[in-house]
Amino acid sequence: MSARVAVGLPDFTAGVFQPLIGRKLAFQRPATSPHAPPARVELELLEVRVSSADGPEAGRQPFSLLFTLRGEPALDDRLLHRLAEPGFEACELLLSRVFVPELDRHDGTMYYEAAFG
């Protein structure tokens, strides 16, 4: 029986994430102090957006991930958050808060995006 290899940041593509749409992915918030453990937060993957722009030659096509966060304090979008999802190597991602007019429900839902070039 072979061990399952975790997907690492260099291997991230839109296709890796498309089957995960609708699932909550685990992240760790940055520690607020040197002695405080990082808090876990789950973000629902709402959409995978593939850019029509050409990526680097022989590189991956640019894409972004759109997440929702409900019922939790806002993320600090100036800091990196660690992806802590089984099946993925732990890695730091910048999750930027975005406004999505067509999805805004005025119910406190926050939207975050991770972009990959």
C-alpha positions in Angstrom: 0.0 0.0 0.0 1.5 3.4 -1.0 1.3 6.5 1.2 -0.8 9.3 -0.2 1.4 12.3 -1.1 0.2 15.7 0.2 -0.2 18.4 -2.4 2.3 21.2 -2.0 2.1 24.9 -3.0 4.1 24.4 -6.2 1.5 21.9 -7.4 -1.6 24.1 -6.7 -3.8 24.5 -9.8 -7.4 25.3 -10.3 -8.0 21.6 -11.0 -6.7 20.6 -7.6 -9.3 22.9 -5.9 -12.4 22.5 -8.1 -13.5 19.2 -6.6 -13.4 21.0 -3.1 -16.0 23.7 -4.0 -18.6 23.7 -1.2 -16.2 22.2 1.4 -14.8 23.9 4.4 -11.0 24.0 4.4 -9.0 24.4 7.6 -6.6 27.2 8.2 -4.7 28.5 11.2 -4.8 32.1 12.1 -1.5 33.7 12.9 -0.6 33.6 16.6 -1.5 36.8 18.4 1.4 36.5 20.8 4.6 34.4 21.0 3.0 32.2 23.7 -0.5 31.9 22.2 -1.2 28.9 19.9 -2.6 29.7 16.5 -6.4 29.4 16.4 -8.1 27.2 13.8 -10.6 28.7 11.4 -12.6 27.0 8.6 -13.4 28.8 5.3 -15.8 27.5 2.8 -14.5 27.3 -0.7 -17.1 29.0 -2.8 -15.6 29.3 -6.2 -12.4 28.7 -8.2 -11.8 31.4 -10.8 -9.5 30.8 -13.7 -7.9 33.8 -15.2 -8.0 34.3 -19.0 -4.5 35.8 -18.8 -1.7 33.7 -19.9 0.6 32.4 -17.2 4.3 32.1 -17.4 5.5 29.9 -20.2 5.2 26.2 -19.1 3.8 27.4 -15.8 0.4 27.1 -14.2 -2.6 29.2 -15.4 -3.3 32.0 -13.0 -6.4 31.3 -10.7 -7.9 32.4 -7.5 -10.0 30.8 -4.8 -13.0 32.6 -3.3 -13.8 31.7 0.3 -16.6 32.6 2.7 -16.3 33.1 6.4 -19.4 33.1 8.6 -19.9 33.5 12.3 -16.3 34.1 13.1 -14.2 37.2 13.7 -12.6 38.7 10.5 -9.2 37.5 9.4 -6.3 39.9 9.5 -5.7 40.2 5.7 -2.3 41.8 6.3 -0.9 38.5 7.7 -0.4 35.0 6.2 -2.7 32.2 7.3 -1.5 28.5 7.3 -3.5 26.0 5.2 -3.9 23.1 7.6 -6.1 20.8 5.5 -5.5 17.1 5.3 -4.2 16.1 1.9 -2.2 19.4 1.6 1.3 20.3 2.8 1.0 23.0 5.4 1.8 26.3 3.7 1.2 30.0 4.2 -1.3 31.8 2.1 -2.3 35.5 1.9 -6.1 35.6 2.2 -7.4 39.1 1.2 -10.8 40.3 2.1 -12.8 41.1 -1.0 -16.2 42.6 -1.7 -18.4 40.5 -4.0 -21.5 42.6 -4.9 -23.4 39.8 -6.7 -23.1 37.7 -3.6 -23.4 40.3 -0.8 -26.2 39.0 1.5 -25.9 41.6 4.3 -25.8 38.8 6.8 -22.3 39.2 8.1 -20.7 36.8 5.6 -17.2 37.9 4.7 -15.4 36.9 1.5 -11.7 36.2 1.1 -9.6 35.5 -1.9 -6.3 33.7 -2.4 -4.7 34.4 -5.8 -2.1 32.2 -7.6 0.0 33.3 -10.6 
